[in-house]
Amino acid sequence: MCRLRWATVLGAWAVLVTFGMCRMLTYELTPAAPASTVRWWPTATQLVRDPGRPTLLMFVHPGCPCSRASLAELSRLLSPRRNEVAVRIVMVRPAGLEVGWEKTDLWAIARRIEGATVLCDADGVEAQRFGARTSGETMLFAPDGLLLFDGGITASRGHEGDNAGRDIIAALIDDGGNRFRQTPVFGCALSNCCSPDTE
């Protein structure tokens, strides 16, 4: 009788652990819905495009924990290419939040990336202009303003390591090309995420 009870408890525990692991993996490996991005640099934007080299934009929600990995991958991508691409990290401050709310630890991490300019996107206006919807979404534009890449630079939610997005951008910067490429984005919604603690 006692053995049967223990077998039942262990069986239930194994089912719960398996269910939890499946839910966690599903969460980590499920990308955001594809964005409806622009095909050319928007004329109405206040962001500055470099006409002499590619311009890379990364849109980040200051409270998205997944975006730590995106910023780490961006730093790796830029390390040998700092002078070959103009980089703008756009921190989205959703509507209704006070000035300075966006200055979280992610802002500090972004500012440490050499060669990158960190900007605040008040009310998410620029994210809307570019069609960005997910934190960590990265876009690469040619010097003439043509969109070359849109997507994420992590292989799953919050995980660093080799990934297609980083490889594609590296090849576009190093070797050129004008064929549009896209990868999934793993991150929080730019318009609705957890509330960060400000520094």
N, C-alpha and C positions, 0 to 999 in steps of 0.2 A: 504493500500500500504506500509506504514511504517512498519507495523507488518510483512508483507511478506519479506521485505528486511532484517529485524533483524533476522527472522527465517532462512533465507538463509545464513546470515553471521554466525550465531551460528551453523547451520548444517555443514557448511564448516570447521569451527574451530574445531568442534568435530571430524570430519573425519581426519583432519590433526593431531590432538593430538593422536587419536587412532593409526594412521599410524606410528607416531613417537615412541609411546610406543611399538608397535609391533616390529619395527626395533631395538629398544634398547634391548628388551628382547631376540630377536633372536641373536643379537651380544653377549650378556652376556651368553647365554645358549648354544652357538654353540662351541663344543670343537675343538681343532686342529685335523688334520688327525693323525691317530695312527702312532707312530714311528716304525721304523724297528730296534729295539734295539738288542744288543748282548745277548746271553744266558749265557755267562761266562765273567768274568773280562778279558778285552783284554790284551794280553801279551805285546803289543807295547806301552801301556799307560805310561805316566810319573806320573800319580796319584798313590798314595800309598794306598793299601788295607791293612786293619788290619787283620792279620791271626788269632787273638784270639777272635774277636767279629764281629758282622755284620758291614758293611760299607755302609753308606748312602751318595749318591751324589744328589745334586740339581743343575741343570744348570739354570743360570739366565742371561737374557739380561739386562745390566745396565740401559737401557732406557725404560723398560717395566713397565708401571704403575700397571698392573695387578699383578706383582710379589710381591708387598708390602703384599698382602694378603697371598701369598704362604710363604713368610718369616715369617709372623706372625703365620701362622699355624705350620710351622716348629718349631718355638720357643715353642709353646704350646705342640707339640708332644715331644720335647726333655726335657721339664721341669722336669718330674719325671724319665728320662732315660739317663741323661747326661753321665753316666759312662758305659752304656750298649751298646752303638753304637758309632762308629767313623763317624764323619760327615765332609764332604767336600762340601762347597758351591763354585761352579765353575762359575765365572763371565766371560762370553764370550765377548771378544773384536774382532769384525769382522775385516777381512783383510783390510788393508789400513788406519787404524786409529792409531793415535800416542799413545805411551806409556803413561799411566795415564788416558786415555779417559774413562776407565771403573770405575774410582773412583767417582761414583755418590753417591747420598744419599742412594741408595740401597746397595752399598758397605758398607757404614757406618752402616746401619741397620743390615746387615749380620754379620759384625764384633762384634756387640753387643750380638749376640746369643752365650750364654755360651757353651763352648765345641765344637764349630764349627771352622773349619779352612777355611778361605776364600782365594781362589786362582784365578789368572787371566789365562784365556785360550786364549792366543794370536792366532789370526786368526781362532779361533773355531776348532782347531785341535782335542782337546779332545772330544768335542761335536760330531764331526764326527766319532771318534773311537768308541764311545759308542752308536752312532745312535740317539742322542738326537736332536730334532728339535724345541722344543717349550720352551719358558721361563717358569720356574716353574716346568719343568719335573723332577721328583724325582725317583731315583732308589735305591733299597735296595739289597745288595749282602750278601750272607752268608759268613762266615769266609773262606770257601774253594773257594769262587769266583763265586758260582752259583747265577744267578739273581733270586731274589724272588719276586720283585715288580717293576713295571714301570708304572708311571702315574702322575696325579696331586693330590694335597692335598687341593684343594678348590672345592666347589660344583658348582661354576660358575665363570665367569671372574671377578676377582677383589673383590670377596666377601669372608669374613671370616665366620667361623661357622662350625657346625658339617658337616662332609663329609666322604665318604667311604674310600678315600685314606688314610687319617690320621688314621682311625680306623683299616684298614688292616695292615698298618705298625706297629702300636702300638701292635696289636695282634702277628705279626710275631716276634717282638723284645721280647715281654713279654712271649709268649708261645712257640715260635719256629715254626717249620714246614718248608717244602721245596716245597710246591705247588705254582707255579707261579701265581701271581695275577696282574691284570691290571685295571686302571681306566682312564677316559678321562683327558686330560690336557687342561686347559683354560688359554691361554696366547699368547703373541706375538711370532712371529718366531724368533729364535735365530740369523738367518742370515740377517734379514731385519726388523728393528723396528725404532721407532722414535729416534732422536738424543738427548741424555740426556745432561743436563748442568752439567759440571764437577764442583767439589767443588774446 
